[in-house]
Amino acid sequence: MSKGSKEKYTAKQKTQAKLIENSYEKRGVGCKTAKQRAWQTVNKQSGGGEKSGAGRDVSAKAKRAARQESGRRAADARVIGSDRVQKVAPRHRASASD
Protein backbone atom coordinates (compact mmCIF):
# COMPACT_ATOMS: atom_id res chain seq x y z
CA MET A 1 0.00 0.00 0.00
CA SER A 2 1.53 3.30 -1.06
CA LYS A 3 1.73 6.33 1.15
CA GLY A 4 -1.55 8.24 1.04
CA SER A 5 -3.56 5.25 -0.12
CA LYS A 6 -7.14 5.20 1.19
CA GLU A 7 -7.88 1.50 0.54
CA LYS A 8 -7.81 0.60 4.26
CA TYR A 9 -10.60 3.07 5.06
CA THR A 10 -14.22 2.00 5.38
CA ALA A 11 -16.97 3.33 3.15
CA LYS A 12 -18.28 5.35 6.09
CA GLN A 13 -14.90 7.02 6.61
CA LYS A 14 -14.61 7.83 2.91
CA THR A 15 -18.10 9.36 2.95
CA GLN A 16 -17.27 11.41 6.05
CA ALA A 17 -14.10 12.72 4.41
CA LYS A 18 -16.00 13.72 1.27
CA LEU A 19 -18.66 15.58 3.28
CA ILE A 20 -16.04 17.37 5.36
CA GLU A 21 -14.10 18.26 2.22
CA ASN A 22 -17.23 19.75 0.61
CA SER A 23 -17.89 21.74 3.77
CA TYR A 24 -14.40 23.25 3.69
CA GLU A 25 -14.74 24.09 0.00
CA LYS A 26 -18.03 25.90 0.67
CA ARG A 27 -16.16 28.04 3.20
CA GLY A 28 -13.62 29.04 0.58
CA VAL A 29 -10.72 26.72 1.39
CA GLY A 30 -8.77 25.47 -1.62
CA CYS A 31 -9.50 22.00 -3.01
CA LYS A 32 -6.17 20.43 -2.04
CA THR A 33 -6.18 21.96 1.45
CA ALA A 34 -9.81 20.95 1.99
CA LYS A 35 -9.01 17.34 1.09
CA GLN A 36 -6.01 17.27 3.46
CA ARG A 37 -8.00 18.74 6.33
CA ALA A 38 -10.89 16.34 5.71
CA TRP A 39 -8.67 13.27 6.00
CA GLN A 40 -6.90 14.74 9.03
CA THR A 41 -10.30 15.11 10.69
CA VAL A 42 -11.34 11.56 9.82
CA ASN A 43 -8.02 10.23 11.17
CA LYS A 44 -8.40 12.18 14.40
CA GLN A 45 -11.97 10.94 14.92
CA SER A 46 -11.39 7.28 14.12
CA GLY A 47 -7.67 6.70 14.52
CA GLY A 48 -6.95 6.09 10.84
CA GLY A 49 -7.90 3.26 8.54
CA GLU A 50 -10.12 0.71 10.23
CA LYS A 51 -8.76 -2.69 11.14
CA SER A 52 -10.85 -5.78 11.77
CA GLY A 53 -13.00 -5.39 14.85
CA ALA A 54 -12.34 -8.68 16.65
CA GLY A 55 -8.57 -8.46 16.85
CA ARG A 56 -8.18 -4.90 18.05
CA ASP A 57 -6.93 -5.32 21.59
CA VAL A 58 -5.52 -2.38 23.47
CA SER A 59 -2.63 -3.12 25.77
CA ALA A 60 -3.07 -2.70 29.52
CA LYS A 61 -0.35 -0.05 29.47
CA ALA A 62 -2.23 1.99 26.85
CA LYS A 63 -5.50 1.71 28.81
CA ARG A 64 -3.80 2.83 32.00
CA ALA A 65 -2.21 5.82 30.27
CA ALA A 66 -5.55 6.81 28.72
CA ARG A 67 -7.32 6.63 32.10
CA GLN A 68 -4.63 8.73 33.77
CA GLU A 69 -4.72 11.33 31.02
CA SER A 70 -8.50 11.47 31.16
CA GLY A 71 -8.41 11.95 34.93
CA ARG A 72 -5.88 14.77 34.61
CA ARG A 73 -8.06 16.58 32.09
CA ALA A 74 -11.09 16.24 34.37
CA ALA A 75 -9.12 17.53 37.35
CA ASP A 76 -7.80 20.47 35.37
CA ALA A 77 -11.36 21.37 34.39
CA ARG A 78 -12.33 21.62 38.06
CA VAL A 79 -10.75 24.83 39.27
CA ILE A 80 -10.97 25.31 43.02
CA GLY A 81 -13.08 28.36 43.83
CA SER A 82 -14.74 28.27 40.45
CA ASP A 83 -18.49 28.41 40.01
CA ARG A 84 -18.21 25.15 38.06
CA VAL A 85 -17.25 23.28 41.22
CA GLN A 86 -20.37 22.44 43.19
CA LYS A 87 -20.16 23.73 46.71
CA VAL A 88 -22.31 21.83 49.20
CA ALA A 89 -22.62 22.89 52.80
CA PRO A 90 -21.75 20.10 55.25
CA ARG A 91 -24.68 18.44 56.98
CA HIS A 92 -24.77 18.57 60.74
CA ARG A 93 -26.16 15.78 62.85
CA ALA A 94 -29.00 16.52 65.17
CA SER A 95 -27.75 16.60 68.73
CA ALA A 96 -28.91 13.93 71.18
CA SER A 97 -30.59 16.53 73.42
CA ASP A 98 -33.20 17.43 70.76
Secondary structure, DSSP 8 states (H G I E B T S, - for coil): --TT--TTS-HHHHHHHHHHHHHHHHTT--HHHHHHHHHHHHHHHH-SS---STT----HHHHHHHHHHHHHHHHHHS-TT-TTS----------TT-
